[in-house]
Structures are given as structure tokens and as C-alpha cells.
Amino acid sequence: MTLSDVTLGELHELASRYPQARSALLPMLHLVQSVEGNVTNEGIEVCADILGITAAEVSGVATFYTMYKRRPMGRHHVGVCTNTLCAVMGGDLIFERLKQHLDVGNDETTDDGAVTLEHIECNAACDFAPVMTVNWEFFDQQTPESAIDVVDKLRAGETVQATRGATITSWREAERVIAGFEDGLVDEGPTAAGASLAGFEIAHERGWAAPSYDASTAETDGGGAPDGVADTKQQAAAQADTSRAETETAIDDSPADTAEEGNDD
């Protein structure tokens, strides 16, 4: 596939959004995926040419981050969290049941091209474990049965609504949004709920608020930063060394080191 003039124009637009053009590489690769279904050799070469870097540098990024795919993807990407909390809450079982139901392995696509299944190390939604995503939209507190129901509806072309987020479109359309081109669905569906809002709700009920910060009245050490905050990388490194030394001293002085070996008291 040859990238269209429209896509080339959008790639150049992304590069123009940053003071350093090469900072646009990540969204540019997402845009390539939205058009071609994965990061292709052509996409790598085009990004390298626009940014004035080597194809090897672009390929290094495309093969480092797991959200970039070098093989063609299905219409939908289904990710099942198998990290610790989701796993013990049922994520491992959900993933195994989906593999059996779809007759695919990890990072494989169904014969009809509808679903690519992948285990995810963490979806950053532990308070809703076990969590599954479809095209990066959340499906919370899943069971094997509910997960199978979701993928069956996706394969049948039925409308599917995320637990916290928009109506499911497609993986390519989601990739275009990640690249930085809005689809108008940003406000569709709730974005936070349940345990995620517990702290906020308690603070609201009790009238708590974070203390205000006025930079003009903050005490400084004579430089531009408040007392105790490093102005330069060298100062930050020195502070880190000092902190580490203090921690090691505290450990050396700890009663745990002086207790008799094998004595749990």
C-alpha cells in the first residue's frame, strides 16, 4: 500500500506540532497504523524521511513499544490484563477462555479478521479488576462469560459500549485518535467511576481541598527553585546521592541488622 497524499499531509502536520520534529514520531507511527493496519516498512521509511532520521531509528521505536504492531491487526484489538491483581481476580482464566473460544494464541488474529487477542501486563485500572480493553477502551470487572459475550458481539458487528468510554468503533479508528486526530467521541460515556472517585467524594463531603501554591511567595534558596528543589541536573544528582547515603545509614543502624539471626522477635 502506498500512503496517500492526505496521510502524508497529516504526517507532516504532526511533525509541525512539536518544537523538535522528531518528537512527533510516536503519534506518526500511530497514524501509520490507523491507515495501514500495522507499522509497515513503507511507513517507517516515510516517517524517517519526514523527520530527517534513519529508518533504523524509527524501527527501533516501532519494535520497542508493544502498542506498535509489525503484523496486520484485526478490526478490533482485545487486550486482557494478566498482571498480578487482574490475574488473581480472574484475568488469567478470562484470557484462557478467550483463546479457546476464538481459537487463537497470544497476539494472534481470528480467521475472520475480526479480533486480535493479546495479554496486557497492566491496563492501569486495578480498582476495576479484572479488566479487559477493546481498542484501548475499558471493560471493567469482567468474567469469562461477559468477555466472550463482548467478542461475539464484536464479531457479529453489533454495537458495543465500553464500561468507561465511548461506543466501540475499530482499532484503526482508535489509533487515529491516539495519533492526535479527534473523533468527536471524547465526552461519550463515563470516564471515571466507583473506587476511582472514592477519595474525591470523601474530600468533597468533608470540604477538603489541596493547599494553594503561590510561586511568588515560595521560599527559595537564592535560585529559581523553592528550598530543597534542585535547579540543575547536577544538583538533582547530588541530592539523590545524599538521600541514598542517608537511607543506607538508616538501614545500617536499623535494629533489624543487630538482631540475632533467626530471631523473629
N, C-alpha and C positions, 0 to 999 in steps of 0.2 A: 504493500500500500504506500502511495506517495502522499505525504502530508499536503493538505490543501492550502491555498493562499490565505484562507480565513484563519486556519490554525497557525500558520507561520506568522501572521499578523498578531495573533493573540500571544504567541510565544515572545515576540519582540515587545509587546505591551507589558508582559510580566517582567521582562528584563529591565524595562524602563522604570518600574516602580521602586527600585532599590538604588541607594547611593552607589553601591558596588554591584554591578550587573550580575556577577556570579552568585550573589545571594539569592537570586531567583531560581536557582537550579532545582530545588525541591518542588515548588509549585509547577515548574515547567515539566518535570517528569510526570507529575500527576495529570497534567493536561494531555501529555502524550498518551498516557494510559486511557484517558477518557475517550480518545479518538481511535486508538489502535487496539485497545483491549489488553495491552501489556506494554512494557518498555521494549521497544524494538531496536534493532541495530540502527535503522534509519533515524529513529527518534534520538538516540544517543548522539549520532553524528550531527544532527541538526542543532541540538542543544549546545554541543561543543562549539560549533561554528558561530552561533549567535553570541555565546559568552566569551569567545576567544580563549578557550581552554582545550585540553586534549580530550579525545574520546576516552582514553584510559581513565582520566579523572572523573568523567561523567559515569563511566561504567563502574568505577569504584564506589560511587554513591549509590547507584542503582542496585548493586549487589550487596550493599551493607544493610540497608533498611528493608525490613520484611514487608512493608506496605507496597514496595515496588515489585512487580511481578515480571519475570522474564518469559513466562509461558502464557498463552492465551487464557483468559479467565472466562468463567461462566457469566450468565446475565446477572446473577446475584452471588455475592460473597457472604458465606455464613461462617462466622467465627465463634468458636466455643471456648470460653475461658477454662483452662485446666491448671491454673495456678492454685496455690495452696488452699485458700478459703473456698473458692468456687469448686475445686476438686472434691474436698471433703463434704461439701453441701450437695454434691451430685453432678458436678461438671464432667467428671471422668465417665460416668455412666451415660450422660447425655451424648457425649462425643462418640462413645462406642455404639450406642443405639443408632445414632445418625449415620455412622459409617455403614452399619449393617443395612439400614433402611434404604440408603442412597446407593449402596454397593460401590463405595469409593473409599480410598485411603486418605490420609492427611495430604492436603494441598492438591487434591485431585478433583476433577470436574465430572459431573454426571454425563451419561451418554447423550442426553438430550440438550446438553449445553446450558442447562438452567441454573445449576448450583455448583459452586466451588466451595468445598468444605475445608476448614483449616482450624487447628487448635491454636488458641491465643494464650500467650503467657500471662497477660493481665489486661483486663478491659477497664481498669481503674474505676470499678463500681462495686467494691466489696460489700457495701451495705445492702446490695440487692442480689447477693449470690444465691444460686448460680446464675451467671449472666451469659447471654448469647447476643451476638450482634448480626445484623443483616445490613450489608453495605455501610457498616460503621454506625448504624442506629441501634439503640439499646432494646433488648428484650429481657426484662428482669425476672428473677425468681422463677426460672424455667424448670420444667420436669421433662423427662424423655418424651412423654405424650404430647406436651404443649409444643416442644421443639419440632417433633415430627409433623404436627398439625401446621406449623408455620411453613416448613419447607414444602409440604404438599400443596399449600395454597400458592406459594411462590411458583411452583412448577405448573400449576393449573392456570396461572395468570390472574388469580384473584387479588383483590385489594387487601393489602396487609398494613396494619397500623403499628408503628413502634410503641413500646410502653412509654418511653420518654423521647419524643421526637416526631418527625414528620411521617407521612404516608410513604411507604417504600416505593422508590422509583426503580433504579437499576444501579449496578456497581459503577458503570461508566458515568452515569449522571452524578453519582456521589463524588466520583473522582474529579469531575469538573468543578464541583463546589469547593472541594479541598484545594484545587488549584487557584481558587480566588474569584470564581465567577458565580454569583448568587443565582439561586433557582426560585427565589420568592417563597420558599417554604420555611424560612428561618424561625418564624413565630408559630408554626403549626405544631400543636401538641405540647404537653408539659415538658420542661427541661430538667426540673428538679422536683423531688417528692420524698415523702417518707423520712427515713433516717437522715438523709442528706440535709434536711431542713430543721432537724430537731434542735440543734444549737441556736439557729436563728430564731426559731419560735420561742424558745425559753428566754432569750435575750429580749425579744420584743415584749413578751408578757411582763418581764421584770424591769423594763425600761433601761436596760443596759446598752451602752454604746462604747465604741472604741475611743480612747483618748485622742483628742485632736493633736495634730503636729504642725507647728509653725516653724518653718525653716529659718525665718528671720530672727527668731529668739532662741534658737537652739545653741547650747554652749558648744564651742569649738575649741580645738587645740591650737588655734592660730592659723590653720589651713582652711580648706573649704569644707571639711567634713566634721560632723559632730564628734565630741570627745569619744575616743575609743574606736572610731571608724577609720580605717586606713585610707589615705589619699592616693597611694600608688600601689602598684603590684609588689614592689619591694617591701613596702610597709606591711602589706597583707601577708606576704610570705614570712616576715619576721614575727608578726602576731601569731601566725599558725604555728611556727616553731616554738614560740614561748608557751602557747596553750598546750601543745603536745608534751613539752617538758614538764609543765605543771601537772598534767594528767599522769605522766609516768611516775612523778614523785609521789603523788597521792596513792597510786597503786602500790608503790614500794613500801609506803608507810601503812598500808591497809592491814587491819588485824587478820584478814584472811591469809596474808603471807606469813604471819607469825604463828598461826595456829598449828598444832601438831598434825602431821599428815594422817589422814584417815579419821580425824576427829570432826564430826559434823556439827558439833556444838558451837 
